[in-house]
């Protein structure tokens, strides 16, 4: 069980796409994705990220976005339905719940 942390915006990094490609290949692993820092933009309902969001939906794995990073960037609404919002306490709990934490940048 792996929690995949993404911290870069898809506009500036291929980290999320690379992570999703690995997860597509290894579809039997119990994994989750947590978007933090600038990666939170990928959870917005924008057509520029539609291909990533379709990959996320097809994987049907738990996906989270860090509330504090959303609020810091002025993002209050418009998340796609695939993502759940977690606060710092939720981030810590996810880190405990998963055996490994893999950071992508």
C-alpha positions in Angstrom: 0.0 0.0 0.0 1.5 3.3 -1.2 0.5 6.9 -0.7 1.7 8.9 -3.7 2.5 12.5 -3.0 2.5 14.9 -5.9 3.6 18.5 -5.2 4.1 20.1 -8.7 1.5 21.5 -11.0 0.9 19.5 -14.1 1.7 22.7 -16.0 5.3 22.6 -14.7 6.0 18.9 -14.2 5.1 15.5 -15.5 5.1 14.1 -11.9 1.3 13.4 -11.8 1.3 11.9 -15.3 4.3 9.7 -14.5 2.7 8.5 -11.3 -0.5 7.7 -13.0 1.4 5.7 -15.7 3.1 3.6 -13.0 -0.3 3.0 -11.3 -1.9 2.0 -14.6 0.9 -0.5 -15.2 0.6 -1.8 -11.6 -3.1 -1.8 -11.2 -3.2 -4.5 -8.5 -1.5 -2.3 -5.8 -3.5 -0.7 -3.1 -2.5 3.0 -3.6 -3.8 6.5 -3.1 -2.8 9.9 -4.4 -2.5 13.1 -2.4 -2.0 16.4 -4.2 -0.1 19.0 -2.2 1.4 22.4 -2.9 1.0 23.5 -6.5 -0.3 20.0 -7.5 -3.7 21.0 -6.1 -4.4 22.7 -9.4 -4.8 19.3 -11.0 -7.9 18.6 -9.0 -9.8 21.6 -10.4 -12.4 21.1 -13.1 -10.4 22.5 -16.0 -10.3 21.2 -19.5 -6.5 21.5 -19.6 -6.3 18.7 -17.0 -9.1 16.5 -18.4 -6.7 13.8 -19.7 -5.2 13.4 -16.3 -8.6 13.4 -14.6 -9.8 10.7 -17.0 -6.8 8.6 -16.0 -7.5 9.1 -12.3 -11.1 8.1 -12.8 -10.2 5.0 -14.7 -7.8 3.9 -11.9 -10.6 4.1 -9.3 -8.1 4.7 -6.5 -8.6 7.1 -3.5 -7.5 10.6 -4.4 -7.0 13.5 -2.0 -6.1 17.1 -2.1 -4.7 19.1 0.9 -7.2 21.7 2.1 -4.6 24.1 3.4 -2.8 24.2 0.1 -6.0 24.8 -1.8 -7.0 27.7 0.5 -3.6 29.2 0.3 -4.0 29.4 -3.4 -7.5 30.9 -3.2 -9.1 27.7 -4.5 -12.4 27.3 -2.7 -14.5 25.3 -5.1 -14.5 23.5 -8.5 -12.9 20.2 -7.5 -13.6 17.2 -9.7 -15.6 14.6 -7.9 -12.7 12.1 -7.8 -10.9 14.0 -5.0 -11.6 14.2 -1.3 -10.3 17.1 0.7 -8.1 16.4 3.7 -6.5 18.7 6.2 -3.1 18.3 7.9 -4.5 15.8 10.4 -5.9 13.8 7.4 -2.5 14.0 5.7 -0.8 12.5 8.8 -3.5 9.8 9.1 -3.0 8.8 5.4 0.8 8.6 6.0 0.1 6.2 8.9 -2.5 4.2 7.0 -0.3 3.4 4.0 2.9 1.3 4.4 5.0 3.5 2.1 4.9 7.2 1.0 6.3 7.9 -2.4 7.0 11.5 -3.4 7.0 12.6 -7.0 8.5 15.8 -8.3 
